[in-house]
Amino acid sequence: MNKILPLIAALALCGCATTEQTYLDNGEQGLTIDCSGEANSWATCYEKAEASCAGTGYRIVGTDGTPSLKESDKTLGADVGNYKNRSVVVVCK
């Protein structure tokens, strides 16, 4: 049990980008990509979008997420302890 708890904690912190199909108001099919978590970044969202669209490219329809902290608000130069919410909606070309 002592070996499982650190593994669960590590998985919860790192997370993975997840993709879910969605339909826009105009009827277009799109993808909602969630790349929340401390270990992910906006780049993770865009990499997942590129992979999900199989190299055909994509158009960003919307983004939503926790804004980045200013340098003066960081602790020792790092954004510590703030869970990041990030999601992007894209349409493949």
Contacts in CASP RR format, 6 or more apart in sequence:
PFRMAT RR
TARGET T0000
AUTHOR 0000-0000-0000
METHOD contacts of the structure
MODEL  1
MNKILPLIAALALCGCATTEQTYLDNGEQGLTIDCSGEANSWATCYEKAE
ASCAGTGYRIVGTDGTPSLKESDKTLGADVGNYKNRSVVVVCK
13 37 0 8 1.000
13 38 0 8 1.000
13 39 0 8 1.000
14 37 0 8 1.000
14 38 0 8 1.000
14 39 0 8 1.000
14 40 0 8 1.000
15 36 0 8 1.000
15 37 0 8 1.000
15 39 0 8 1.000
15 40 0 8 1.000
16 40 0 8 1.000
17 33 0 8 1.000
17 34 0 8 1.000
17 35 0 8 1.000
17 40 0 8 1.000
17 44 0 8 1.000
17 45 0 8 1.000
17 47 0 8 1.000
17 48 0 8 1.000
18 33 0 8 1.000
18 34 0 8 1.000
18 35 0 8 1.000
19 31 0 8 1.000
19 32 0 8 1.000
19 33 0 8 1.000
19 34 0 8 1.000
19 48 0 8 1.000
19 52 0 8 1.000
20 31 0 8 1.000
20 32 0 8 1.000
20 34 0 8 1.000
21 29 0 8 1.000
21 30 0 8 1.000
21 31 0 8 1.000
21 32 0 8 1.000
22 29 0 8 1.000
22 30 0 8 1.000
22 31 0 8 1.000
22 32 0 8 1.000
22 89 0 8 1.000
23 29 0 8 1.000
23 30 0 8 1.000
24 30 0 8 1.000
24 61 0 8 1.000
24 89 0 8 1.000
24 91 0 8 1.000
28 91 0 8 1.000
29 91 0 8 1.000
30 61 0 8 1.000
30 89 0 8 1.000
30 90 0 8 1.000
30 91 0 8 1.000
30 92 0 8 1.000
31 49 0 8 1.000
31 52 0 8 1.000
31 53 0 8 1.000
31 58 0 8 1.000
31 89 0 8 1.000
31 90 0 8 1.000
31 91 0 8 1.000
31 92 0 8 1.000
32 87 0 8 1.000
32 88 0 8 1.000
32 89 0 8 1.000
33 45 0 8 1.000
33 48 0 8 1.000
33 49 0 8 1.000
33 52 0 8 1.000
33 87 0 8 1.000
33 88 0 8 1.000
33 89 0 8 1.000
33 90 0 8 1.000
34 86 0 8 1.000
34 87 0 8 1.000
35 41 0 8 1.000
35 42 0 8 1.000
35 44 0 8 1.000
35 45 0 8 1.000
35 48 0 8 1.000
35 86 0 8 1.000
35 87 0 8 1.000
35 88 0 8 1.000
36 83 0 8 1.000
36 84 0 8 1.000
36 85 0 8 1.000
36 86 0 8 1.000
36 87 0 8 1.000
37 83 0 8 1.000
37 84 0 8 1.000
37 85 0 8 1.000
37 86 0 8 1.000
38 81 0 8 1.000
38 83 0 8 1.000
38 84 0 8 1.000
40 84 0 8 1.000
40 86 0 8 1.000
41 86 0 8 1.000
42 63 0 8 1.000
42 86 0 8 1.000
42 88 0 8 1.000
44 86 0 8 1.000
45 86 0 8 1.000
45 87 0 8 1.000
45 88 0 8 1.000
46 88 0 8 1.000
49 58 0 8 1.000
49 60 0 8 1.000
49 88 0 8 1.000
49 90 0 8 1.000
50 57 0 8 1.000
50 58 0 8 1.000
52 58 0 8 1.000
52 90 0 8 1.000
52 92 0 8 1.000
53 90 0 8 1.000
53 92 0 8 1.000
53 93 0 8 1.000
54 92 0 8 1.000
56 92 0 8 1.000
56 93 0 8 1.000
57 92 0 8 1.000
57 93 0 8 1.000
58 90 0 8 1.000
58 91 0 8 1.000
58 92 0 8 1.000
58 93 0 8 1.000
59 90 0 8 1.000
59 91 0 8 1.000
59 93 0 8 1.000
60 88 0 8 1.000
60 89 0 8 1.000
60 90 0 8 1.000
61 89 0 8 1.000
61 90 0 8 1.000
61 91 0 8 1.000
62 88 0 8 1.000
62 89 0 8 1.000
63 86 0 8 1.000
63 87 0 8 1.000
63 88 0 8 1.000
63 89 0 8 1.000
64 85 0 8 1.000
64 86 0 8 1.000
64 87 0 8 1.000
64 88 0 8 1.000
65 84 0 8 1.000
65 85 0 8 1.000
65 86 0 8 1.000
65 87 0 8 1.000
66 82 0 8 1.000
66 83 0 8 1.000
66 84 0 8 1.000
66 85 0 8 1.000
66 86 0 8 1.000
68 79 0 8 1.000
69 79 0 8 1.000
69 82 0 8 1.000
71 77 0 8 1.000
74 80 0 8 1.000
END
